[in-house]
Amino acid sequence: MKAVSFENVRFSYEKENAETIPDFDTDERVFALSGVDFCVEEREFVAVLGHNGSGKSTLARLIDGLLTPDSGKITVFGKEVNEEDLFEVRKQVGIVFQNPDNQTVASIVEDDVAFGPENIGVPPEEIGERIKFALSAVGMSEFRHSTTTRLSGGQKQRIALAGVLALKPKIMILDESTAMLDPSGRKEVMDAVIRLNKEEKITVILITHFPEEALLADRAIVMSRGKIVLEGKPFEVLTKEEELGKYGLALPASLQICRALRKGGLDVPDCLEPEILAKEMAKAIQKGSAVAIPQLPVSRGRVLDETLDGSITAENLSYTYNPSSPFETHALDGVELTIATGEFFGILGHTGSGKSTFVQHLNALIKLPTAEKKYRPKRKKKGAATKVTRLEVAGYDLTQKTTDFRALRKDVGMVFQYPEYQLFAETVFEDVAFGLKNFAGEKLSSGQIELAVKEALETVGLSYEEVKDRSPFELSGGQRRRVAIAGVIVTKPRVLVLDEPAAGLDPRGKAEIMRLLHSIHEDWCKTVIVVSHDMDEIAENCTRAAVFSGGKVFAVGAPKAIFFEKIRETGLDLPFTAKVERALERYGVYLDSDLTRADFVQKALKEAAKYA
């Protein structure tokens, strides 16, 4: 039986332009569907891929009746999705959105998870069992009585998923619902999804940018410009380089490595699993093939004013949410960390490890008690030894109430998770100019402000003339994210802190954001700090990184060093290249790359040359 069926479905957010769906890489990106025919069989597991703005989320919302199509027909288990049968349809369909804040309804975790079952009339005695099952499935049992507002972004996402699991729907739709989870949390959620699909016979529609998640599905479809453009077995779909590039996507990192190795003369097939790739590489390397070793490009030098400080020093930094209350949570516990001027630094950690709390201290969004105006030093007990807290950022002492925090926030820019939610003004120009006017006051003329805004928008890849007078809320998701970043970099901060800047973006979007950050770093920003759950992102981009665990710094150093420590103990995973290197050692092949894909390929080809 068909669980979901679309028949020539059309939908547009701009009704007057319902027939016009521009190309994905133009400035006018409309989230819409255009004549979609699509079906999912009962108990099937389907992965939906596509560039940002391709129509994936629109597809999900139409299934659940959150949107109404302009034309065409949608059915769920034979019932048409319309106002008359909407309640019955929604009892069958559970959807987890990309941003968990959009579906958190209660202040206590167990109340939030219970909300759905209560609304569909589940008996009270069964609701408790459903809460227990759902929280256990997503690894959040210990947070049952916690406040939802004090959870990290990743923890909120797990609670949102638990709320849907508690409904025990026949169809479960996950719209990028693992985007903010650490690797361990992602695996736990996907294991739960697979178990529900196989054992509970729940139909699953998974919208994702992670190829390793898509591989778990029975079938994969690719969307572009509101249409389904590719369909088939996940491996077949993910290996079509030309088609993926045409539709704004990229090959998985593993396949990029395979094809770079083949280009260099090493005969390895396309492999998505590190163990399989290691086995094939070992055979090819020891075979003694003639190879061509590529020359790595020389990175562009940075032009920095070394008289300005961009360093961070934290000593004995601790922070507790809701102290002396039943909801007391120790987020930071004596953090010790030094970041030098000029670094492109990564911060890693499992969900709830204290990463976001730490970076919010860096521009005093969270102030130390000693920096508060009403703070009065406590009398020291006779003979008691106290460890002093120290926090210095870009030359500012954040432990003192006399510090110029206004100047600090100009010099230390902060881009939050989902930066597009920082937007608020009527036009793009006003939004980007707001921070500059706030910090500079009357020091800058209108002409200088206009020039600075123009430069910031063009730095993030937007046309000043085309977007300056538009509402930021009319732009696509990727464009809004760029405008938000422009609003932070317009003041040219010495230190730029970004909390999961590429989360939820397609592979091309992620690559563009990282290129942008490197360009800013090389041109004028002294220190860049990126918080991320993406191990490959850190390995590819950062000079050093720190791993947070339990509110402390578990490890710090170059990516190569930290990823070969006991990293899995912290709920994290290894980058793909590190997994392959470790697997190769079992076949007697030892590479010593810096874990970037380019260096990994070069070292592999050099190793092969020894056998030639």
C-alpha positions in Angstrom: 0.0 0.0 0.0 1.2 3.5 -0.8 1.9 5.5 2.4 2.3 8.8 0.6 1.4 9.8 -3.0 1.9 13.0 -4.9 0.1 13.5 -8.2 1.3 16.5 -10.3 1.6 18.7 -7.1 2.5 22.4 -7.5 3.1 24.8 -4.7 4.5 28.4 -4.5 5.1 30.7 -1.6 4.6 33.6 -3.9 1.2 33.0 -5.5 1.6 35.6 -8.2 4.7 33.8 -9.4 3.5 30.2 -8.9 4.6 29.1 -12.4 8.1 30.6 -12.1 10.8 28.7 -10.3 14.2 30.3 -10.9 17.5 28.4 -11.1 19.1 27.3 -7.8 22.1 29.5 -8.2 20.4 32.8 -9.0 19.6 35.5 -6.5 15.9 34.9 -6.7 15.5 31.5 -5.1 11.9 30.4 -4.4 11.1 27.3 -2.2 8.4 25.6 -4.3 7.3 22.3 -6.0 6.6 22.2 -9.7 4.5 19.3 -11.0 5.9 16.7 -8.6 4.8 13.0 -8.9 6.2 11.0 -6.0 5.2 8.1 -3.9 6.5 6.2 -0.9 5.4 2.6 -0.1 4.3 1.6 3.3 7.4 0.6 5.5 9.8 2.1 3.0 12.8 4.2 4.0 13.4 7.1 1.5 16.2 9.7 1.7 15.6 13.1 0.1 18.6 15.1 -1.0 19.0 18.5 -2.6 20.6 21.9 -2.5 19.2 24.5 -0.1 16.0 25.8 -1.6 15.3 22.8 -3.8 11.9 22.1 -2.3 12.7 19.3 0.2 11.2 21.0 3.3 8.2 22.1 1.2 7.6 18.5 0.3 7.6 17.5 4.0 5.2 20.2 5.0 2.8 19.3 2.3 2.6 15.7 3.5 1.7 16.8 7.0 -0.9 19.3 5.8 1.1 22.3 7.1 0.9 23.7 3.6 -1.8 23.4 1.0 -0.8 22.7 -2.6 -1.8 25.2 -5.4 -2.8 22.2 -7.5 -2.5 18.4 -7.7 -3.4 15.7 -5.2 -1.7 14.4 -2.0 -2.8 11.3 -0.2 -1.6 9.6 3.0 -2.7 6.0 3.3 -5.4 6.7 0.8 -6.8 9.7 2.6 -6.5 13.0 0.8 -4.6 15.7 2.7 -7.3 18.3 3.1 -9.1 20.2 5.8 -11.7 17.5 6.3 -9.3 14.7 7.0 -6.4 16.7 8.4 -6.7 15.5 12.0 -6.7 11.9 10.9 -3.7 12.5 8.6 -1.7 14.1 11.3 -2.2 11.2 13.6 -0.5 9.1 11.0 2.4 11.5 10.3 5.1 12.9 12.6 7.6 15.5 11.5 10.8 16.7 13.1 11.9 20.1 11.8 15.4 21.4 11.2 15.2 23.9 14.1 13.9 22.3 17.3 12.9 25.8 18.7 10.1 25.8 16.2 8.4 22.8 17.9 9.3 23.1 21.6 6.0 23.8 23.5 6.7 23.1 27.2 9.2 24.3 29.8 9.9 20.8 31.1 11.3 18.0 28.9 8.8 15.3 29.9 5.9 17.7 29.4 7.1 18.6 25.9 7.4 14.9 24.9 3.9 14.2 26.4 2.2 17.1 24.5 1.6 15.1 21.3 0.2 11.9 22.9 -2.1 14.0 25.1 -3.5 15.8 22.1 -4.4 12.6 20.3 -6.0 11.1 23.4 -3.5 8.5 24.5 -4.5 7.2 28.0 -2.4 8.8 30.8 -1.0 5.4 32.0 0.4 4.8 28.5 1.9 8.3 28.1 4.4 7.7 30.8 5.7 4.6 29.0 5.8 6.5 25.7 7.9 9.2 27.3 10.3 6.7 28.7 10.6 4.9 25.4 11.1 8.1 23.3 13.7 9.7 25.6 15.6 6.4 25.8 15.6 6.1 22.0 17.3 9.5 21.6 19.7 9.2 24.6 18.0 11.9 26.7 16.6 9.9 29.6 18.6 11.8 32.2 17.1 15.1 31.1 13.5 14.1 31.7 13.0 16.7 34.4 15.2 19.4 32.9 14.0 22.8 31.5 13.9 22.9 27.7 15.2 26.5 27.6 18.5 25.5 29.2 19.3 22.7 26.8 21.9 23.0 24.0 20.8 23.2 20.4 21.6 19.5 19.9 19.8 18.5 23.0 16.7 20.4 22.0 16.8 18.6 18.7 16.8 15.2 20.4 13.8 16.2 22.5 11.9 17.3 19.4 12.6 13.9 17.9 11.4 12.2 21.1 8.2 14.2 20.9 7.5 12.7 17.5 8.5 9.2 18.6 6.1 9.3 21.5 3.3 9.7 19.0 4.2 6.4 17.4 3.2 7.6 13.9 3.0 5.4 10.9 5.1 7.9 8.9 8.0 9.7 10.3 9.6 12.7 8.5 12.9 14.0 9.6 13.8 17.4 8.1 17.5 17.8 8.7 16.8 16.7 12.3 20.3 15.5 13.0 22.1 18.6 11.6 22.9 20.0 15.1 23.8 16.7 16.8 27.3 15.4 17.5 28.4 12.2 15.6 27.4 10.0 18.6 24.0 11.6 18.9 23.5 11.4 15.1 24.3 7.6 15.3 21.9 7.1 18.2 19.1 8.9 16.4 19.7 7.0 13.1 19.9 3.7 15.0 16.5 4.5 16.6 15.1 5.5 13.2 16.3 2.3 11.5 14.9 0.2 14.4 11.5 1.9 14.1 11.5 1.3 10.4 12.5 -2.3 10.6 10.8 -3.5 13.8 7.9 -1.1 14.2 7.3 -0.9 10.4 7.2 2.9 10.4 7.6 4.5 7.0 10.5 7.0 7.1 11.2 10.0 4.9 14.6 11.4 5.7 15.7 14.8 4.4 19.4 15.1 4.8 22.7 16.5 3.6 24.8 13.7 5.2 25.6 11.0 2.6 26.2 8.4 5.3 22.6 8.8 6.5 21.3 8.6 2.9 23.1 5.3 2.5 20.9 3.7 5.2 17.8 4.3 3.1 16.1 1.9 0.7 15.8 4.6 -2.0 17.2 8.1 -2.5 15.8 11.0 -4.5 17.4 14.3 -5.4 15.4 17.5 -5.8 16.3 20.6 -7.6 14.2 23.7 -8.5 11.1 22.1 -7.1 11.4 18.9 -9.1 12.6 15.4 -8.5 15.7 15.1 -10.9 17.4 11.9 -9.7 16.1 8.7 -8.1 17.5 5.2 -7.3 19.5 3.2 -4.9 21.5 5.6 -2.6 24.9 4.4 -3.7 24.0 4.8 -7.4 22.7 8.3 -6.8 25.6 9.5 -4.7 28.2 8.4 -7.2 26.8 10.5 -10.2 29.3 13.3 -10.0 28.2 15.2 -13.1 24.5 15.1 -12.2 25.1 16.1 -8.6 27.2 19.0 -9.7 24.6 20.1 -12.1 22.0 20.2 -9.4 24.0 22.1 -6.8 25.4 19.2 -4.8 28.8 17.6 -4.5 30.2 14.1 -4.3 30.6 12.7 -0.7 34.1 13.4 0.6 35.0 9.7 0.4 34.2 9.6 -3.3 36.2 12.8 -3.9 39.2 11.0 -2.3 38.7 7.9 -4.5 38.5 9.9 -7.7 41.6 12.0 -6.8 43.5 8.8 -6.1 42.4 7.4 -9.5 43.4 10.7 -11.2 46.9 10.3 -9.6 47.1 6.7 -11.1 46.1 4.6 -8.1 43.4 2.1 -9.2 40.8 2.2 -6.5 37.0 1.8 -7.0 34.4 4.2 -5.6 34.1 3.4 -1.9 31.9 5.1 0.7 33.0 3.1 3.7 36.5 3.8 5.3 37.2 0.1 5.9 36.5 -0.9 2.3 38.5 2.0 0.9 41.5 1.1 3.1 41.4 -2.4 1.8 41.3 -1.3 -1.8 44.0 1.3 -1.3 46.3 -1.2 0.4 46.0 -3.6 -2.6 46.5 -0.8 -5.1 49.5 0.8 -3.3 51.3 -2.5 -2.8 50.7 -3.5 -6.4 53.3 -0.9 -7.5 51.3 1.2 -9.9 52.9 4.3 -11.5 51.5 7.4 -10.0 51.6 11.1 -10.4 52.0 13.0 -7.2 50.1 16.4 -7.1 51.7 19.5 -5.8 49.7 21.1 -3.0 48.8 24.8 -3.6 50.6 27.3 -1.4 48.2 29.2 0.8 48.0 32.9 0.5 49.7 34.9 3.2 47.7 37.0 5.6 48.3 40.7 6.0 47.8 41.5 9.7 48.5 44.4 11.9 50.6 42.7 14.6 50.2 45.6 17.0 46.6 44.4 17.7 45.9 41.5 19.9 43.6 38.6 18.8 44.5 36.1 21.5 42.2 34.4 24.0 43.3 33.1 27.5 40.9 31.3 29.8 42.0 30.0 33.2 39.7 28.3 35.8 36.6 29.4 33.8 33.4 27.9 35.3 29.7 28.6 34.7 26.5 27.2 36.2 23.0 27.6 34.8 20.2 28.1 37.4 22.5 27.9 40.5 21.0 26.7 43.8 17.8 25.5 42.1 16.5 22.0 41.1 17.6 22.8 37.6 21.2 23.6 38.4 23.5 22.6 35.5 27.3 22.9 35.5 28.1 24.0 31.9 31.8 24.9 32.4 34.1 23.4 35.0 37.5 25.1 35.3 38.2 25.5 31.6 41.9 26.2 30.7 42.5 27.2 27.1 44.8 29.5 25.2 44.2 30.5 21.5 47.0 32.5 19.9 46.6 35.5 17.6 46.3 34.4 14.0 44.8 31.0 14.5 41.9 29.4 12.6 40.8 27.5 15.7 38.2 24.8 16.0 36.0 23.9 19.0 34.6 20.4 19.2 32.5 18.5 21.7 29.5 16.3 22.2 26.0 17.9 22.6 25.9 19.7 26.0 29.7 19.7 26.5 29.9 23.5 27.1 31.1 24.7 23.7 28.3 27.3 23.1 28.5 28.5 26.8 32.3 29.0 26.4 32.1 31.0 23.3 29.3 33.2 24.7 31.8 34.3 27.3 34.2 35.6 24.7 32.2 38.7 23.9 30.5 38.9 27.3 27.1 37.7 26.3 27.6 35.7 29.5 29.4 38.0 32.0 31.6 36.7 34.8 30.3 37.6 38.2 33.2 39.9 39.0 32.4 41.9 35.8 28.8 42.7 36.9 28.2 46.2 38.2 26.6 45.1 41.4 29.3 42.6 42.2 31.0 43.0 45.6 34.0 40.9 46.5 33.4 38.2 49.1 35.5 38.1 52.2 38.1 35.4 52.0 38.0 32.8 54.7 41.1 32.7 56.8 43.5 30.2 55.4 41.3 29.3 52.4 43.1 29.0 49.0 41.1 30.2 46.1 41.9 29.7 42.5 41.7 32.9 40.5 39.6 33.0 37.3 41.2 34.7 34.3 39.6 35.5 30.9 41.3 37.8 28.5 40.1 38.2 24.9 41.7 40.5 22.3 43.5 42.4 25.0 40.3 42.9 27.1 40.1 41.7 30.7 36.6 40.2 31.0 36.9 39.7 34.8 36.8 43.4 35.5 33.6 45.6 35.7 35.7 48.6 34.4 36.2 46.8 31.0 34.8 48.6 28.0 32.4 45.9 26.9 31.0 48.0 24.1 34.4 48.2 22.5 34.9 44.4 23.2 31.8 43.5 21.3 33.0 45.6 18.3 36.3 43.7 18.3 34.9 40.3 19.0 32.1 39.4 16.5 29.7 36.5 17.3 27.7 34.6 14.7 25.2 32.2 16.4 23.7 28.9 15.4 21.2 29.7 12.7 22.6 33.2 12.1 19.7 34.1 9.9 17.6 34.4 13.0 19.7 37.4 14.0 18.0 39.4 11.3 15.4 42.0 12.3 15.4 45.2 10.2 13.2 46.2 7.3 15.9 46.2 4.7 19.2 44.4 4.2 21.1 47.7 4.4 19.6 48.6 7.7 20.3 45.2 9.2 24.0 45.2 8.2 24.5 48.8 9.2 22.9 48.4 12.6 26.0 47.1 14.4 28.3 49.6 12.7 26.0 52.6 13.7 25.7 51.2 17.2 29.4 50.9 17.8 30.7 53.9 15.7 28.0 56.4 16.7 28.6 59.7 15.1 32.2 58.9 14.1 31.2 57.7 10.6 29.5 59.7 7.9 26.6 58.2 6.0 29.0 57.8 3.0 31.4 55.8 5.1 28.6 53.6 6.5 27.4 52.9 3.0 30.9 52.0 1.8 31.4 49.6 4.8 28.0 47.9 4.3 28.7 47.5 0.5 32.1 46.0 1.3 30.6 43.6 3.9 27.8 42.4 1.5 30.2 41.9 -1.4 32.6 40.0 1.0 29.9 37.4 1.7 29.2 37.1 -2.1 26.0 39.2 -2.4 25.4 42.1 -4.8 25.0 45.3 -2.9 22.7 47.0 -5.5 20.4 44.0 -5.8 19.9 43.2 -2.1 20.4 46.5 -0.2 16.8 47.7 -0.4 15.1 44.2 -0.1 13.7 42.8 3.1 16.1 40.2 4.5 13.1 37.9 5.1 12.4 37.8 1.3 15.8 36.2 0.7 16.6 32.5 0.5 17.9 30.7 3.6 21.5 30.8 2.3 21.3 34.5 1.4 19.9 35.3 4.9 22.8 33.5 6.5 25.2 35.6 4.4 23.4 38.8 5.4 23.7 37.9 9.1 27.4 37.2 8.7 27.8 40.5 6.9 26.1 42.3 9.8 28.8 40.9 12.1 31.9 41.4 9.9 31.0 45.0 8.9 32.8 46.2 12.0 35.9 44.2 11.0 36.3 42.5 14.4 39.7 41.3 15.4 38.2 38.0 16.6 35.4 36.3 14.8 33.5 33.5 16.6 31.0 31.3 14.7 28.8 28.7 16.4 28.0 26.0 13.8 28.1 28.4 10.9 27.5 25.8 8.2 24.9 23.6 9.9 21.9 22.8 7.7 23.6 23.9 4.5 24.1 21.7 1.5 27.7 20.6 0.6 28.2 23.5 -1.8 26.9 26.0 0.7 29.2 24.6 3.4 32.2 24.9 1.1 31.3 28.5 0.2 31.0 29.5 3.9 34.4 28.0 4.8 36.0 29.7 1.8 34.5 33.0 2.9 35.9 32.6 6.5 39.4 31.8 5.1 39.3 34.8 2.9 38.3 37.1 5.9 41.0 35.5 8.0 43.7 36.0 5.4 42.7 39.6 4.6 42.0 41.3 8.0 40.5 39.1 10.8 43.3 38.1 13.2 41.6 35.1 14.8 38.7 32.9 13.7 37.1 30.4 16.0 34.6 27.9 14.6 32.4 25.7 16.8 31.4 22.5 14.9 30.2 18.9 15.1 31.7 18.2 11.7 35.0 16.3 12.2 35.9 16.6 8.6 35.2 20.4 8.6 37.6 20.8 11.5 40.3 18.6 10.0 40.1 20.4 6.6 40.2 24.0 7.9 41.6 24.5 11.4 45.2 25.0 12.5 44.4 23.7 16.0 41.3 22.6 17.9 40.0 22.0 21.4 37.7 19.2 22.4 35.3 20.0 25.2 33.8 17.2 27.4 31.8 17.6 30.6 32.5 21.3 30.8 36.3 20.9 30.6 38.9 20.9 27.8 39.5 17.2 27.1 42.3 17.7 24.5 43.8 20.6 22.5 46.3 20.6 19.6 46.5 20.2 15.9 43.7 18.1 14.4 46.1 15.2 13.7 47.0 15.1 17.4 43.6 15.4 18.9 41.9 13.0 16.6 44.3 10.2 17.5 43.7 10.6 21.2 40.8 8.8 22.9 38.4 11.0 21.0 35.5 8.5 20.9 35.2 8.7 24.7 33.8 12.2 24.2 30.9 11.2 22.0 32.8 12.4 18.8 34.0 10.5 15.8 37.1 10.5 13.6 37.3 12.4 10.3 37.0 10.1 7.2 40.7 10.4 6.4 41.7 9.4 10.0 39.4 6.3 9.8 41.1 5.2 6.6 44.6 5.9 7.9 43.9 3.7 11.0 42.4 0.9 8.8 45.4 1.1 6.4 47.8 0.3 9.3 46.2 -3.1 9.6 47.3 -3.8 6.0 50.9 -2.6 6.7 50.4 0.8 5.0 51.4 3.8 7.1 50.4 7.3 6.0 51.2 10.4 8.1 48.9 13.0 6.5 47.6 16.1 8.3 44.1 14.6 7.7 43.1 17.1 5.0 41.9 15.3 1.8 44.5 16.9 -0.4 47.4 15.9 1.9 45.9 12.4 2.4 45.8 11.8 -1.3 49.4 13.2 -1.8 50.8 11.0 1.0 49.0 7.9 -0.4 50.4 8.5 -3.9 53.9 9.0 -2.4 53.5 5.7 -0.6 52.5 4.0 -3.8 55.5 5.4 -5.6 57.8 3.5 -3.2 56.4 0.2 -4.6 56.6 1.2 -8.2 
